[in-house]
Amino acid sequence: MVEKIPIRGLTREEWLAIRKKGIGGSDAGAICGLNPYASPMNVYLDKTTEESDSEDNEAMRQGRDLEGYVAKRFEEATGKKVRRSNAMHISKEHPFMFANVDRMIVGENAGLECKTASAYSADKWKDNSVPAHYLIQCHHYMAVTGANSWYIAVVILGQEFKFVQIHRDEALINDLICIEERFWKENVVPKQMPGPDGSKACDEVLAQYFRRVKKDSVIPLVGFDEKLARRAEVNQLKEKLEQEQRQIEQEIKLYMQDHEMASSEHYWISWINVDTTRLDTKRIKRERPDVYQEFAQVASSRRFSIRAA
């Protein structure tokens, strides 16, 4: 059984606020560790903070604007009719599972997910392949709505249109429900952060939760010697790779000399002049200390450092 919350007329901020109350289809792949652009910690941070992440970018805008075009192309290619849902679907059996679906298929117990992709990611859709986090997203929608299948249609910008039908996999759905339920009940509800994953989101959560220190407090460092030795190895490797990267860039700059751009069949490189304006804070502090004090802001944070004993 499914509960539906109407979303027609909601602002983007109101819609984002509703999404915080459960796990959506785009969250599912991240929780499973299959989304290359987001991690479980990203989802945790989104669900446990009051701020609505209303940040938008051109790719997101184009994806929304082209959703109708992708749906139309799907209708033309298949002869099927689709309709908007205009509601947030919530599983009554698993009320932490939400689904904000793009389209439902008229006359079928199925839905449609509309995607756009750049030419650079065309290989991820080759031979009817579907990126793993999108497969999980569609199975999440099937778990919430009870659909038997889900279609995913993609326009690869400037190249082609294609669609794939994904049939319901009951074993996968059961595993997905268990993973999402565990994440919701063991992490989100008690605000118990998931294990570190190396993401920037994890840095943000740690800085937020442990922003103040107990002055002069020391604890024994137990069980980290091997990890710290590995960190030192990674750091050395990182320095070597960064030097190799700089060398390649320097070779290209020497080749370009005073030319602004260079191109090949696979790459486009620019080396342009950029003017940057910066305030000379040292001079302001020296010559106009009253102005400096009026506008100076103190930011408190914790500095993390490691040195050998």
DANOR-V442169 format. One record per residue. N is the residue number from 1. PSI is psi as a letter, one per 40 degrees, with the letter a starting at -180 (* if undefined). D_FIRST is the distance of its C-alpha to the first C-alpha in Angstrom with 2 decimals. Layout:
# DANOR-V442169
N	PSI	D_FIRST
N	PSI	D_FIRST
This chain:
# DANOR-V442169
1	i	0.00
2	h	3.78
3	i	6.94
4	h	10.04
5	h	13.54
6	h	16.37
7	e	18.94
8	h	21.56
9	e	24.83
10	i	24.10
11	i	27.00
12	d	26.72
13	d	27.42
14	d	24.62
15	d	22.14
16	d	23.55
17	d	23.25
18	d	19.47
19	d	19.28
20	e	21.16
21	e	18.37
22	a	16.40
23	h	16.93
24	i	16.82
25	d	17.48
26	e	21.20
27	d	21.28
28	d	19.95
29	d	23.18
30	d	25.35
31	d	23.79
32	e	24.42
33	f	27.96
34	e	27.78
35	h	28.18
36	e	31.94
37	e	31.67
38	i	29.67
39	i	29.43
40	d	27.25
41	d	29.76
42	d	29.10
43	d	25.42
44	d	26.50
45	d	29.08
46	d	26.72
47	d	24.14
48	e	26.85
49	i	29.23
50	d	29.22
51	h	30.70
52	h	28.58
53	g	29.69
54	e	30.52
55	h	33.07
56	i	33.16
57	i	35.34
58	d	36.51
59	d	34.31
60	d	31.14
61	d	32.50
62	d	33.32
63	d	29.92
64	d	28.28
65	d	31.04
66	e	30.95
67	d	27.21
68	d	27.88
69	d	30.81
70	d	28.91
71	d	26.24
72	d	29.21
73	d	30.91
74	d	27.86
75	d	27.87
76	d	31.62
77	d	31.49
78	e	28.80
79	e	29.06
80	i	25.28
81	i	23.99
82	i	21.60
83	i	20.18
84	i	19.39
85	d	15.95
86	f	17.65
87	i	14.65
88	h	13.46
89	h	9.87
90	h	8.68
91	h	6.39
92	d	5.64
93	d	7.03
94	g	9.68
95	e	10.39
96	e	13.52
97	h	12.05
98	i	12.45
99	h	12.99
100	g	15.68
101	i	16.12
102	d	19.47
103	i	18.71
104	i	16.44
105	h	18.39
106	h	19.11
107	e	18.76
108	i	17.03
109	g	13.64
110	i	15.22
111	i	16.24
112	h	19.60
113	h	21.02
114	h	24.49
115	i	27.22
116	i	30.93
117	i	33.37
118	i	37.07
119	d	39.63
120	d	40.19
121	e	36.78
122	d	37.05
123	d	37.73
124	e	34.23
125	e	32.93
126	i	35.77
127	f	35.28
128	f	31.56
129	i	30.92
130	h	28.11
131	i	28.61
132	d	26.74
133	d	24.91
134	d	23.60
135	d	22.37
136	d	20.47
137	d	19.12
138	d	17.79
139	d	16.22
140	d	14.55
141	d	13.05
142	d	12.00
143	d	10.44
144	d	8.32
145	e	7.66
146	e	7.84
147	i	11.24
148	d	14.16
149	i	16.71
150	h	17.81
151	i	21.21
152	h	23.37
153	i	26.44
154	h	29.38
155	h	32.61
156	h	35.31
157	h	37.53
158	e	40.80
159	c	40.13
160	i	37.31
161	i	33.83
162	i	31.62
163	i	28.06
164	h	26.31
165	h	23.34
166	h	21.38
167	i	19.76
168	h	16.84
169	h	18.49
170	d	16.48
171	d	19.24
172	d	19.38
173	d	15.68
174	d	16.06
175	d	19.22
176	d	17.79
177	d	15.09
178	d	18.06
179	d	20.31
180	d	18.12
181	d	17.30
182	d	21.03
183	d	22.07
184	d	19.98
185	d	20.98
186	e	24.50
187	d	25.57
188	d	23.82
189	d	23.16
190	e	26.66
191	f	28.21
192	h	29.66
193	i	30.58
194	i	30.03
195	i	33.23
196	i	35.62
197	e	35.14
198	e	38.12
199	i	36.24
200	d	37.56
201	d	34.36
202	d	35.33
203	d	38.76
204	d	37.28
205	d	35.15
206	d	38.17
207	d	40.46
208	d	38.15
209	d	37.60
210	f	41.20
211	e	43.25
212	i	45.99
213	i	48.34
214	h	50.15
215	h	53.70
216	e	55.83
217	i	53.17
218	h	53.35
219	i	51.21
220	h	52.13
221	h	50.63
222	h	49.50
223	e	47.98
224	e	48.19
225	d	51.58
226	d	50.26
227	d	47.61
228	d	50.28
229	d	52.65
230	d	50.01
231	d	49.43
232	d	53.17
233	d	53.07
234	d	50.17
235	d	52.10
236	d	55.19
237	d	53.29
238	d	51.65
239	d	55.11
240	d	56.44
241	d	53.59
242	d	53.94
243	d	57.68
244	d	57.07
245	d	54.69
246	d	57.33
247	d	60.00
248	d	58.08
249	d	57.53
250	d	61.22
251	d	62.33
252	d	60.32
253	d	61.77
254	d	65.26
255	d	64.63
256	d	63.37
257	b	66.16
258	e	66.18
259	i	63.68
260	d	60.49
261	i	58.17
262	i	58.07
263	i	55.84
264	a	55.39
265	d	53.12
266	e	50.46
267	i	51.15
268	h	52.07
269	h	53.91
270	i	55.12
271	g	57.67
272	i	58.14
273	h	59.93
274	h	57.76
275	h	59.28
276	h	57.78
277	h	58.82
278	i	58.76
279	h	60.13
280	g	63.02
281	d	61.78
282	d	64.77
283	d	67.17
284	d	65.31
285	d	65.34
286	d	69.05
287	d	70.27
288	g	67.80
289	d	66.49
290	d	65.59
291	d	63.23
292	d	61.78
293	d	61.08
294	d	59.51
295	e	56.92
296	h	56.49
297	h	53.12
298	h	52.70
299	h	49.62
300	h	48.92
301	i	47.39
302	h	47.95
303	h	50.05
304	h	49.31
305	i	52.30
306	h	53.40
307	i	56.97
308	i	58.66
309	*	60.21
